[in-house]
Amino acid sequence: MKKIAALFLIISMLIGCSAAGGQANPPTVITPTPFESVQLTTGATNAPISTAVPTQADTPEPTIEITPSPTPLLAPSDPLMSYIEKMSVEERIGQLCMFGFSGTSSVSSSFASIMSEYHIGNVILYGQNISRTNSDGGFSQCDNLTNDIKEHNSSSIPLLISTDVEGGDVTRFKWPSWPTHARTLGNSNDTERAFSQFLMIGEGIKNVGINVDLAPCLDVASNPDSTFLKKRIISSDASIASDIGLSCIEGLQTAGTLSIVKHFPGHGATDKDSHATTPVVYKTLDELSSYELVPFQAAVNGGVDGVMVAHIYYPNIDSDNIASMSSVLICDVLRGQMGFDGLVMSDDFRMAGLRGRYTLEDAAVQFIVAGGDLILCGANHDYQRQILSGLYAAVADGRISEQRLNQSVYRILTAKMRVTDWGI
């Protein structure tokens, strides 16, 4: 099945990316309704972006050259495409969402309603979902919770269930052998140690029903302590970050989990936190390509499963949109120049770096139109419904074409085949 998916990924993402170039302000619809009865209302223009000025990092000498790569697309004869075309529109939209909820013992009733009503295809677990103070560090509790989540899946297509275990302070569980900080791995510059640590992480989360790790961080900074990521950054040396990052990815994949690297195109050139504001970075694409993009290019070349895009504004690259809303950065750079054809995920839609500029309805539409696949939103069900409202309206009026919708669903289902027993 993996070979079939890879073989027939041949004809139409480039069309989707080029079609994403003109991005009109999408309409805002506050309350989701069934797809057939979506009514459109007039939307507002985007609010001014935050003008926070970041600390500029020094740019080391280039270590790679990014060259254009052909972008593979969808073939109508692909069996998976035939399967997708038989799915309802609602089922396909649900696959674009990775949503969270509060609770450690079971799915909350409010989230169960959203999962059922909107056919949600993917779930995120944060620290609030893991009882790490339990006698076994939260593993058995999480296993029970993921089993309950799966019981609420109304589809025959399995869920992607994710968390973010990076090591150090971001571990979610209490591990018998504690995963070290990314910086510790970078300082040791020991690829075997990095592989072993993330093999352990992948096996640990896989055993309790989690099949996606939102890790590692591939951000680089000349002074990591000046950023909000601090020890979550592997190294200020892009070559070391590349090598260690690749070993982390390989460890997770060997364990049978997906690796989603972050925070493209890099959070290292600003001291601002995108949870609280919209960071502004004045680097050019050439400057990013010589430093920040080096570890991401290595990950792409190494077959990483997914890339998370940050809510950061790069006015010298795209003067209109933050990175997570930018067809320039997602389609032209990541998918085009860097040759990535895997999953593109947003950073969390609850973050002020996004909400300070866009309505959630508008952002959901623009992210997909710009070339993204998977919208991440933690435990805020009002926000989740606004996201769904925007998607339903945009599919109904054609701003998200059926072809564009199918491209993302194709990537998501292909990824599910790699880490579950599901097939067609």
N, C-alpha and C positions, 0 to 999 in steps of 0.2 A: 504493500500500500504506500509506503514511503517513496518507493521508486516511481509509482504511478503519479503521485502528487508532484514529485520533482520533475518528472519527464514532461508533464503537460502544462507546467507553469510557463507558457511560452508566448502568449499574444496580447495582453491588454492593460497592464498597470501604467505603462507610459502614456497611453491614451488618457487614463484616469488622472495622472499627474498633470498633463498638459491642460486638461479640462478644468483643473482646479485653479488655474491662474487667475481668472476673474472672480473675485469674491465680493459680491454685494452684501450689504448689511442684511443678515437674515432676520425674519420676523420673530417676534417674541410671543410665545403662547404659554400662559402660566399653568394651566391645568391640563394634563394629558387626557386624551379621550381615545376611544377605539380608532384604529387607523382609518377605517372607511369614513369616519365622520369628523376628521380633523378640520377645524375652521381656522383660517389664518387671520392674524391681526397685524397691524402696522407696528414695526419695531423701531426702537430708538437708535441713534447713532452711538458709536462707542465713546465712552468717557475718556478724558485725557489720561495718558499713562503717567505713572509715578516718575518723577524726575530725580530719584535718588542717584547720586553719582558714586560709582564703585571705585575701589582702590585698583589701580592698574598694575597687573603683574608684569614682570620682565618676560620677554619672549626668548626662549633658548633657540639655538640653531635648529633648523628643520631636520627631522630624522626620517621622514617618509615623504613621498610625493603622492598626492591623491590624483588618480587618473580616472577619466570617465569610464563607466562600465555599462554594458547593455542591461536594460531593465526587463526581466522576464514578465510575461503576462498570461492571462487565462485563455485556455483553449475550450471552445464550446463542446468538443468531444470528450473532455475529461469526465470520467465517471463521478468525481466529486462535484464538478459543476452541475452535472445532471441532478445530483442529490440536492444541492443548494437551491436549484430552481424549483424544486418541489416543496421546499420549505415555505411557510407563510411569511409575509413581510414582517409580521410581529415577531416571529421566531428569529428571523435574521437580525432585526434590530436588537433583540435581546442578547445576541451573541457579541455585540459591540460593547457591552457594559461589564465592568468588573466592580461590583458594589460591596459595601461593608455594612455591618450592623453592630449593635451593642449586645453584650451577653457572652457568657462562658459555658452555659449548660445546654442551650438550645437556640434555634433561630427564633427571634422575636416575632410576635404575631404581625406587626406592621411590616417587617421585612419579608415574612412569608407571603403576605398579600402581594407585595411588589414582585417577588420571584414568580409567583403563579400568574399574576395578571399580565406581566410583561415578558415572561419567558426568559428571565435573566440567566445568562450563560456562564457567568464567572463570578467568583466571590473573593474578597480580600479579607484576611485576618490580621488585625493589628495587635499590639500589646494588650489592649483592653479585653481581647478575646481569649487570652492565655493566662491560666492560673499558675504562674511560675513558682508560687510559694507552696504548691502541693508537694507531697513527699517525693514524687518522681520528676519534679520540675515542670509540670504542666503537660507532659506528653500524653498520658492516658486520658486526661480531661480533653485535650485537643482531639484525640482520636474519636472520642464520643461525640464531640461537637461536629467534626467533619462528617461523621456518619449521619448525624441529624440534618446537616445541610444537604447532603445527597438525597435524603428522603424527601426534601422539599423541591427537588429538581423535577419539573413536570415533563422534561424532554428525555428522549432516548439518547441524546448526545450528552456525554459526561461534562462535568464542570471543570474549568480550571480554577483551582483554589490556591491562592497565593499568600505569602507573607514576605517579610524582609528580614532575613538573618544575614548580617554582614560580618559579625564578630564584634568584640569589644563591648560597647554600650548598646549596640543594636543586635540583640540576640533572641528576644521574645521568650525563649525557654531558659530554664536553668540547666545547663549542659553538664554531664558528668566530667567531660574534658572541655574546659571553657575555650570557645573560639576567640582567638586574639584579634586585636584591632587590625584594620587594614594597614595602618602605618607600621605596626610591628612586622607584618609580612613584608612590607616594602623595605624596611630597614634590614631585614635578614636577607632579602633578595634570594630567597630559597624557593624555587618553583615547586619542588617536590613537597615542601611543607605546605605551601598554598593549596596544591592539589589535594593533599591528604585532609586538610582542614575542611575544604568545601565538599569533598567526598563524604566526610562525616556529617556535615550539615545537610547535604542532599539526602543521604540515607535516613537521617533522623527525622526530617520533615516528611519524606515520602512514606515512612512507616506510620505516620499519623494522618495520612490522607491529604497532605499538601503536595502539589506537583509543580509549583512555580516559586522560585526564590527571586525577589526583586533585588538582585545583587550580582556582581559587585559594583561599587562606585568606581567609575573610571575617570572622575574629575581629576585634573592636575592643577597645581598652584605653586608659584615660586615660593610662597610662604603659606603652607596649609593652615597654620594657626590663625592667620588673618581672615580666614573664611569661616562660615558657620559650620562647615563639615569637619574641620579640624582633623582628628585622628581617623576619620572615615576615609580620608584620602590616602591612597597607597603610597604615593611618592610625588615629590616635585619633579622627578626625572621621568619624562614621558616614556622612555624606553623601559625603565623598571616597571612603571605602572602597566605598560602593555604586556610584559612577560608575566608578571604576577597575576594580572587580571585574566589573561588567557588560561592560566593554570586553575584559577578559581572557577572559571566557566567550565573547563573540562572536568573538574571534580563534580560539579553539579550535574552535568550531562551524563557522566558515567554512572551516577547514582539514579538516573532516570527522572530527573526534574529539569524543567526549563530554567534558563538563566536570562533575566532581563537586566541589562546593564543600564547605568544611569550616571549623571543627569545630562544627557546630550543637549547642546554641544559643549557643555562644561560649566560648572559653577565656581571654578577656581579663580576667575578674574574679578570677583566682586566680594566685598565683605557683607553684603546684604543677604538676608534670609528670605527666600521666595514664599515661605509660609506666611510672612508678615507684610511683605511689600513686593513690588515689581522691580527686581534689580535691573540696572541698565549697564551694559558693557559696550564700550565704543570700539572694540576690536573689529578689524576687517576680516573677510573670509581668508585671505592669505595668512594673516596672523593666527587665526584659529587653526588653519590647516598645518601650520608649522609646529604647533604645540598641543592645544586642547583636543584636537581631533585625532591625534596620533594613537592614543589607546583605543578609541572607538573604531578607527580603521583596522587596527590589529584584531579587535573582537569580530568585526564584520568578516575579515579575511579568515578568521578561525571558525566561523560558523555559529556565532552566537544566535540564540533563539529570538531575542527581542531587545529593543532599545527604548528606554523611557526618555521623553523629551521634557525639558525644564520650562518653567514659566519665567523666562528671562528675556529682556528686550535688547536686541542687537540692532540699533538704528542704522549702522553702517552696512548692514547686510540686508535687512528688511525694515524699512522705515515705517511700515504700517502695522506690523504684527509682532507679538512676542513669539518666541521660538516654537512653542507648542501649537500655535495657530498659523505658522508660516509655511506656505508651500515652497518658498525658497529654500528653507533649511531642511524640511522633511522630504520634499519631492526632488528638488534640484540637487541638493548637497547629499543628504543621507542616502536616498534611493538612487539618484542619478550618478553623481560623481563617485560616491563611495561604494555603490553597487549592492546596497542592502535590500533584500527582498523578504525579510522576516517581519515579525510583529513590531509595529510602532505603537507604544503605549504613552498616554499622557501621564504627567505627574498628577497628584490628587487635585480634583476640581474644587475641593473645599479651600484651597490655599488662596491667600489674598493676592499673591502674584498674578493670578488669573482673574479673580473676582473683582479686583480693583479696576479692571479695564473692560470686561465683557459681562453681559448677562450669561447665565449658565445655558440657557436655550441657544443663544448665539454661539457660544464657545463650543458646544457639542457639535453643532453643524460645521463650524469652521474647521475644527480639528479633523473631522472626517474628510471634508472637501480638500483640506490641505495635504491629505495623504496618510493620516493616522488611522489606526485600526481599533484600538481598545481604550475606552474611556474609564479612568480610575476615579472612584468617588467613595470615600469612607462613609461612616455611619451618620449620614444626614439624609433622611428619607425625603424631606422637602426638596433638597438639592437634586436628589436622584430623580424625582418625578419631573423636575424642571428640565433636566437633561433629556429624559425620555420624550417630554413634550416637544422639545426642539427637534429631535431626531424624527419623530413621527410626522411633524409638520413639513420638514424638509424633504422627506421621502415622498410625502403626499403631493407636494407641488413641484417635484423634480429637481430641486436644488441638490439633493443627493440622488444621483441617478441609480437605476437598478444595477447597472454595470459597476459603479463605484461601490455600492453596498455589497455586491457579491464578491468583489476583490478582497475586502476586509474579512468577510465571513470565510472565504476560502483560506486565507492565511491563518485565521483562528482555528478552524477545523483541522487544518494540516498540522498545526502545533499540537492539538489535542491527540491526534493519532500517534504522535511521538511519545507521549507520556501516559497514555491510557490504553486499555484493550479495545477501544472502540474502533470500528472500521465500517466500510460500506460494502 
